[in-house]
Amino acid sequence: MSVNAHHWWQEAVIYQVYPRSFQDSNGDGVGDLPGLIRRLDYLRRLGVDAIWLSPVYRSPQEDNGYDISDYQDIDPMFGSLADMDRLIAEARLRGIRIIMDLVLNHTSDRHRWFQEALKGRDNPYHDFYIWRDGQPGQPPNDMRACFGGSAWQWVPQLQQYYFHQFAVAQPDLNWDNPAVREALYDMIRWWMKRGVGGFRLDVIDQIAKDPDLGITNNGPRLHELIREMNQATFGNGDYVTVGETWGATPQIARLFSQPDGSEFSMVFQFEHIGLDQKPGGQKWDLAPLDLVRLKQVLSGWQRQLYGCGWNSLFWNNHDLPRIVSRWGSDKPAYREVSAKMLATLLYGFQGTPYIYQGEELGMTNAYLSLEDCRDIESLNLYRERLEEGYAPADILRSIQARGRDNARTPMQWDDSPQAGFSSGEPWIKVNPNYSYINAAAQVDDPDSVFCYYQKLINLRKQETTLIDGSYTLLAESDPDLFMYVREWDSEQILTVVNFHAQERPQFLPEHWKQANCLIHNYPGPVGETLRPFEAFMLKHW
């Protein structure tokens, strides 16, 4: 078989760590860098190639670290720069690269730049942010912030509003100012010299905004700015870069991830993530998932980026609920088999898979009470929807299904108090099911979700067809089965999943019935009837 030359990240599996919830080393209830270093051997055993580290920069933590007050320092709650250097070095010894989370759309209002900007309109840092003249109570327009309320905040001493797409404490940077861009590029180069392996770029498709026209995503200068950043920084080395692009279509993603490397390695696109919300509504407006529509969306991305871009593959991250609770089953009877099914479906696609911490254990939503919620987005939503007349029980149901805290409960290491996460009181409540869903119970169990992920990771390193193969969807209109073929040279790999909890008749083409089974989430051979959430890959040549 011929083999294409690959970038390292095309054959890699990347693991996202949300540091405050991963491992606490000092008993203060907050995860930290020394705790992550302690768990590197676990990640090496899983088989991942890189760790995407959610922000650990110095921050007031208004938005869990996505409000950065100093890009070139580590927040004391996570450790120190020396700890960061040790993490990079220790990970490298294990063949693991560290990917930093870059938040370039906005800073904290405590950042030195913004504090200077508040000193006067003639301060050189004033133009680092987006300001408009106005009157109290009369913002420049009716744009809303993602976390609720107006996107404009009045500053009396300047008689101006500043623009913020997220929290009031997260003023947006003015990318039209060349001095802003050069300051950010200097910072990126500084991290490159420290030895990081790449960057995830938070809401990067919003940097070319025009708030006067109501444009946030995909502004007219977006790709020009990204190409400039690429040439000034990570385009000059073997780095992986992934942009968070909520507004991307396959056509836009091809620009971001074109093979010439002029922009990013890939983007996170979220078209599939919105399929279980009411049309025209928000993520809180729940609706059943239509599998046929999911097949159309995911298959479209596979086909339209083939040979001219690159996909990221993910179900979970720090902003999303746990996939086994969302599209599988978190009931004991089917939790493990449905977690394996969802993984099988994803790992047969072309692209770079991302594991969010605990996904490899089949961790579930926490179904927290409102008192246990910590996320600013959920708390603001509850207040706003109460004012709009929604029933409290309905609001809480939406938060428990979609709230970001579901992903942020502590990593479940063992069945000791606080799941082995901390010797103190965790910053957010541990999911009570840690007593039976935890790493210690799974790492040596060959039938566990953890070991199934190990097998999938190894398959992607062994089977070139999973990296380079073309994609063909089968049974397009079937409401229960997701089946597709990857083909490279004379080899074919068929992925079959029964997405739902009922049995389904098997209808494999004759030549597949003698194929080699690469992986299967039930014991024994593939039968004539597909069991609930059954999934497997077959290889034919």
BAMIRO-314793 format. One record per residue (C-alpha): residue in one letter; x, y, z. Coordinates in steps of 0.1 Angstrom, whole numbers, plus 5000, padded with zeros to 4 digits. Each point is the difference from the previous one (the first is absolute). Layout:
N
AXYZ/...
! end
This chain:
541
M500050005000/S501250354992/V500350245029/N499550375000/A502450235018/H498250125031/H500350295024/W500449855035/W496650145010/Q498249814973/E500949675016/A499650145036/V497349985027/I499850315022/Y498850005036/Q498450315014/V500750085037/Y497950255019/P502650065026/R497950125029/S498149674999/F502749754991/Q502249945030/D500650215032/S503549965015/N499850235031/G496549945014/D498550344992/G497249844979/V501350134967/G501949804975/D503550124991/L503149944978/P501949785026/G496849785001/L500049974962/I503749915000/R499249725025/R497449864975/L502250014969/D500749625002/Y496249944999/L499850204968/R503049824985/R498349675008/L496850124983/G502250074969/V499450374993/D502550214981/A499350355013/I498250185028/W497850304993/L500250205032/S497150235007/P501250355012/V502450005030/Y501150364995/R499750265028/S496350095002/P497350135024/Q498049694989/E496850184991/D499749754972/N502149715013/G503250134985/Y498850124966/D500350355014/I503850055000/S501850275019/D503549894991/Y500749784970/Q503649945011/D499549885036/I498249715016/D497250055025/P501249915035/M497049775004/F501649784973/G503650045010/S502950204985/L501950054967/A502549755014/D497249745003/M499050084964/D503549944988/R500249685019/L496749884985/I501350074965/A503249815007/E498449705018/A497349974973/R502750004973/L501849725018/R496849804995/G499650094964/I497250245008/R499850374988/I498350285018/I497550214981/M499250345016/D496650164999/L500350354984/V497250255008/L500750284975/N496650154995/H499950165034/T501950055033/S498950045036/D499150365011/R502849955025/H502649964972/R502750285001/W498950114965/F496450065010/Q501050175033/E502150244979/A497250044975/L497750135028/K502550285008/G498950214971/R499250024963/D503550124992/N501749705017/P501749784974/Y498249695014/H496650164996/D499949894964/F500849645010/Y496249965006/I496850094982/W498450325012/R497050214989/D498750335012/G496550015015/Q497750105028/P499349805032/G497249754994/Q500250054962/P502649744987/P501150044964/N497849724989/D497949715013/M502749724997/R499849745027/A502949835018/C500349624999/F499749985037/G496950235001/G499350375001/S501350274978/A503349964981/W500950365010/Q501250125034/W499950375010/V503250155015/P499050345016/Q503450155003/L500649964963/Q496450074989/Q500349694977/Y498849644997/Y502449714995/F499049694981/H499949655015/Q498649694983/F500249805032/A500150115037/V500250375009/A503449925014/Q501249884966/P500550304977/D500649924964/L503450084984/N500250234970/W501749794973/D499850294976/N502950155021/P503449874987/A501550065035/V497549755015/R500949744975/E503750045005/A499649985037/L498149674997/Y502549864975/D502950085024/M498149805027/I499549704976/R503649994991/W500950015037/W498049695006/M501549834969/K503550065014/R498849835033/G499449684980/V496349974995/G498749784972/G497250214987/F497050225008/R496249975002/L498650354991/D496950095019/V497150164980/I502650104974/D497350064973/Q498950305020/I503250214999/A499050184968/K496750135014/D498250314990/P497750095029/D498550304982/L498649764973/G499149735025/I502749774985/T501849775025/N500949674982/N501949994967/G500650374995/P501450114967/R503750025011/L500049675019/H502149794977/E502450284993/L500650045037/I500549635006/R502549974972/E501950295014/M500149845034/N501049664985/Q503050164981/A501150195031/T499849715024/F499049634999/G500249974962/N503849985004/G500149665018/D498449665004/Y497150115022/V496449895001/T497450285000/V496349965004/G497650294998/E496750015019/T497550114973/W496449985010/G498950164967/A502049794976/T498549824970/P502049734980/Q500850274975/I501450235027/A501849725017/R501949924967/L501450355002/F501149965036/S501649654995/Q501250004964/P503049764995/D502550294992/G500050075038/S499450374995/E497450025028/F499349725025/S500449625001/M496249965006/V497150165016/F497449905026/Q496750024982/F496749975018/E497349944975/H499349655014/I499850135035/G496950214994/L497949734985/D498149925033/Q498750355006/K496850154986/P500450174966/G500750375005/G500549955038/Q502949995023/K501949705013/W497650005031/D497049944978/L500149624999/A498949784971/P500549634991/L503049924979/D499249894964/L502649744991/V499350044962/R500950375004/L503149925020/K501149764973/Q499550284974/V502050255019/L503049785010/S500149844966/G500050354984/W503150095020/Q501749684991/R499450044963/Q500550374996/L503350025018/Y501549684985/G503350094982/C499650375006/G499850055038/W500049815032/N497349915026/S500150015038/L498049725015/F498350055033/W496949945021/N501050185032/N501950305013/H499950235030/D497050194985/L497849704992/P498149745020/R501249645002/I499349824968/V499049675016/S497250185019/R499150214969/W499949754971/G500749675017/S498649865032/D501350085035/K497849735016/P502149715014/A498749754974/Y501350184970/R502550265012/E503249814990/V498749854968/S498650344988/A503250185009/K502049754979/M497550044972/L500450374999/A503849975000/T499949744972/L497950234978/L502450295005/Y503349824997/G499249854966/F499850354984/Q502950194984/G501450275023/T501750045034/P498049865029/Y499850205033/I499249835033/Y498750225027/Q501149905035/G497849725014/E498549924966/E502349704999/L498349875032/G496450074988/M499550285025/T496550135001/N498150335005/A499950105037/Y496450135001/L501050265025/S497550215020/L500050374993/E501850055034/D502849784987/C500450174967/R503150224996/D499850104963/I499350374993/E498149914968/S497649775018/L499450235029/N499350304977/L497649794980/Y498149905030/R499550365011/E499150124965/R497549724993/L498350055033/E499550374991/E498649884966/G497449785017/Y501549664995/A499149745027/P503049935024/A499849634995/D500250044962/I503050235003/L501849765023/R499349714976/S501750184972/I503050095022/Q500349645012/A499949884964/R502250264983/G501950195028/R503850034997/D500449885036/N499249654989/A503449984984/R501850185029/T499349775029/P503349845013/M501749724982/Q499049675016/W503249825008/D498949755026/D497349925026/S501750185029/P498550325014/Q499750284973/A500849744974/G503750035006/F499950344985/S500950205032/S500649955037/G497950325006/E496650134990/P499850024961/W499250334984/I497049834984/K498149695013/V501349664989/N497549794980/P498649745026/N500549714975/Y503850025005/S499649705023/Y499649774969/I501150224971/N503750075006/A503449944984/A501349765026/A497149764992/Q500750014963/V503750024991/D500649635005/D496649884989/P500249894963/D496250054996/S500050355013/V499350324981/F503650115007/C501549694984/Y497650044971/Y501350354994/Q503649855002/K499049764972/L498550274978/I503150225004/N502349714991/L497849924969/R500450364988/K503849965002/Q499949664981/E497450064973/T501050254973/T496549974986/L498750185030/I502350294994/D499950034962/G497049814988/S497150144980/Y496550005016/T496749854989/L496950015020/L497649694999/A496449975010/E499650384998/S496350015011/D500149735026/P498850155033/D502149775023/L503149894982/F503150214992/M502149814975/Y502950124978/V503049874981/R503550144999/E502149894970/W503750044992/D501749814972/S498649645002/E498950025036/Q496650085014/I498950055036/L496349995008/T498750175032/V496549895011/V498250145031/N496549955013/F499550355014/H497049915021/A498949775028/Q497849764980/E501149694981/R500350034962/P500349734973/Q503549974984/F500350054963/L503749994991/P500949954963/E501249644995/H503750084995/W500150175034/K498849695019/Q503549844997/A501950325008/N502450045029/C498550175030/L502350275013/I498050115030/H496649915015/N498250145031/Y498349685008/P501749665008/G499949734974/P499550034962/V497750234981/G496649834997/E496950024978/T498450255024/L501550325012/R499750045037/P499350345018/F502850244992/E502049734983/A503150124981/F502949854980/M502550054973/L500749754973/K503149994977/H499849864964/W502749984973/
! end
